[in-house]
Amino acid sequence: MFAHLPMLEGPAVHDSLTQGGFRRSQNIAYRPACEGCSACVSARLPVADYQFGRSGRRVMSRNQALGRHVVEAEATREQFDLLRRYLLSRHAGGGMADMAWPDYVAMVEDTSVRTHLVEYRTPSDGGGPGQLAACALVDQLSDGLSLVYSFFDPDISPRSPGTFIILDHVVQSLALGLPYLYLGYWVRGSEKMDYKARFAPLEILDQTGWRLISPRDRAEAIRGAAATSAE
């Protein structure tokens, strides 16, 4: 299902649709509606109840030198070059692998909602901005932050930058007094999506509304992801 986000009431419409399980791409909100299948479920973190475990604290520590810079939703060549490196390294066969500069500009700038970019940069010895190491496109809702898309320098993969971006936005949601961090869709059994089950507590949206998934479901999803990765 698709819905167009209007220019004048885009933020309010976007809030309602996101809370109802939609995701945004430019000025279009979409939600899977496959007959006989409900595998795609929206996932979010209730940040007030989130507890940083030992591994989470290690990830935060490994990335503490990165400077966090909130910037306007304006595309730059520096961001695009990093995105291309990320896609070729991590998603060479994916649907975004052929993204060109105009596509990236549209992804970032073609919007009627409250959105911004977060740039993570290495320290600079010369006083100017450091090297761009990671970037996240983030929407701000009335009840939370929504991670639209994030990418990072493949060379820093051992520092778990993807996990760091999520954990950093848990912190930012708390700082803004927002109760949720929206993570997008989760498909149980998907190697590329089951990482979301590692974050707890995790809420998913099904026919009954938003509900916490049980520790057992989380554990089974994590084991399934590990087995698939090993294969």
Secondary structure, DSSP 8 states (H G I E B T S, - for coil): -EEE--TTTHHHHHHHHHHTT-EEETTEEE----TT---EEEEEEEGGG----HHHHHHHHHTTTSEEEEE-S---HHHHHHHHHHHHHH-TTSTTTT--HHHHHHHHH--SS-EEEEEEE---SSSS---EEEEEEEEE-SSEEEEEEEEE-GGGGGG-HHHHHHHHHHHHHHHTT--EEEEEEEETT-TTTGGGGGSSS-EEEETTEEEE--HHHHHHHHHHHHHHHH-
